[in-house]
Amino acid sequence: MATILVIEEEEVIRGLVKVILENAGHRVLMAGSGEAGVQLAARNVIDAIVLDCMGRVSNGVGTLKRLRGDAWTAHIPVIAMCGLGQSGAEVGLWANGLVVKPFRPAQLLLRVQAVLEARKHPEWQPEIALPTVTQAC
């Protein structure tokens, strides 16, 4: 059983993802914001994270950058969930997998299983060599 952190602002989607993952035998922790998710990831042993790309309050890319920039959480594989029509280009640079909403439960489970299986191999290394990001003031 893996411990999966779900970071999703929409309560209905968060609950749906929780049910899908629990039915597959995983332990699920949930956060309703990027800030809460970063804090949970730092305080718990997490095997994978499912992260919403575009929240109303939290920017998924910003949350992902914070996770990758912290030595305690940089190694955790992240599966980004982006809505249909949302650009997953930038988040694709930082995430280990991508699921497009609306999604079928099997699609999410395949992505989660893929990142969990990849971690079992000794040659697996998280991609933490981050691209340089410049920000205009």
C-alpha positions in Angstrom: 0.0 0.0 0.0 1.3 3.4 -1.0 0.6 6.7 0.6 -0.7 9.2 -1.9 -1.2 12.9 -1.3 -4.0 14.6 -3.3 -3.7 18.3 -3.6 -7.0 19.6 -5.2 -9.1 22.7 -4.3 -12.3 21.3 -5.6 -13.9 19.1 -2.9 -15.9 16.9 -5.3 -12.8 16.1 -7.4 -10.7 15.6 -4.3 -13.2 13.1 -2.9 -13.5 11.3 -6.2 -9.7 10.9 -6.5 -9.6 9.7 -2.9 -12.3 7.0 -3.5 -10.5 5.8 -6.7 -7.1 5.5 -4.9 -8.5 4.0 -1.7 -10.4 1.4 -3.8 -7.1 0.5 -5.3 -5.6 -0.1 -1.9 -3.7 3.1 -1.3 -3.7 5.3 1.8 -4.8 8.8 0.8 -4.0 12.2 2.5 -5.8 15.2 1.2 -5.1 18.9 1.0 -7.4 21.6 -0.3 -4.7 24.0 -1.2 -1.1 24.1 -2.4 0.1 25.5 0.9 -1.6 22.7 2.9 -0.2 20.1 0.5 3.4 21.3 0.8 3.0 21.2 4.6 1.6 17.6 4.5 4.3 16.4 2.1 7.0 17.8 4.4 5.5 16.2 7.6 4.6 12.7 6.2 6.2 9.9 4.2 4.5 10.3 0.8 5.0 7.8 -2.1 3.4 10.0 -4.8 1.4 13.2 -5.1 -1.6 13.9 -7.4 -1.7 17.7 -7.9 -4.3 19.9 -9.6 -2.6 22.2 -12.2 -4.8 25.2 -11.9 -6.5 26.0 -8.7 -8.4 29.2 -8.0 -6.3 29.9 -4.9 -3.1 28.0 -5.4 -1.1 27.8 -8.6 -0.3 24.2 -9.3 3.0 25.1 -11.1 4.0 27.2 -8.1 3.2 24.4 -5.7 5.1 21.9 -7.8 8.1 24.2 -7.9 8.0 24.5 -4.1 7.9 20.7 -3.7 10.8 20.3 -6.1 12.8 23.0 -4.4 12.6 21.4 -1.0 15.1 18.6 -0.2 12.5 16.8 1.9 9.9 16.6 -1.0 12.0 16.9 -4.2 12.2 13.1 -4.6 8.4 12.5 -4.5 6.9 11.8 -7.9 4.1 14.1 -8.9 1.2 13.4 -11.3 -0.4 16.7 -12.4 -4.1 16.9 -13.2 -4.9 19.5 -15.8 -8.3 20.4 -17.1 -9.2 20.0 -20.8 -8.0 23.1 -22.5 -5.5 24.0 -19.8 -1.9 24.1 -20.9 0.1 21.4 -19.2 3.3 22.5 -20.9 5.0 24.2 -18.0 3.8 21.7 -15.4 5.1 18.9 -17.7 8.6 20.2 -17.1 8.2 19.6 -13.4 5.8 16.7 -13.1 6.4 12.9 -13.5 3.1 12.3 -15.2 0.0 14.1 -16.5 -3.7 13.3 -16.4 -6.2 15.4 -18.3 -9.6 16.1 -16.6 -12.1 14.8 -17.1 -10.4 11.4 -16.7 -11.4 7.8 -16.3 -10.4 6.2 -13.0 -8.2 3.7 -14.9 -6.2 6.5 -16.4 -5.4 7.9 -13.0 -4.5 4.5 -11.6 -2.2 3.7 -14.5 -0.3 6.9 -14.0 0.0 6.4 -10.2 1.1 2.7 -10.7 3.7 3.8 -13.3 5.4 6.2 -10.9 5.2 3.8 -8.0 6.7 1.0 -10.1 9.5 3.3 -11.4 10.6 4.1 -7.9 11.2 0.3 -7.2 14.1 0.2 -9.7 17.5 1.0 -8.3 18.3 3.2 -11.4 15.3 5.4 -10.8 16.2 9.0 -10.0 13.7 11.8 -9.5 14.2 14.6 -12.0 15.2 17.4 -9.7 17.5 19.2 -12.1 15.1 22.1 -12.4 15.0 24.5 -15.4 16.0 28.1 -14.7 12.9 30.2 -14.1 13.0 33.9 -14.6 10.3 36.1 -13.2 9.5 39.6 -14.3 8.8 42.0 -11.4 
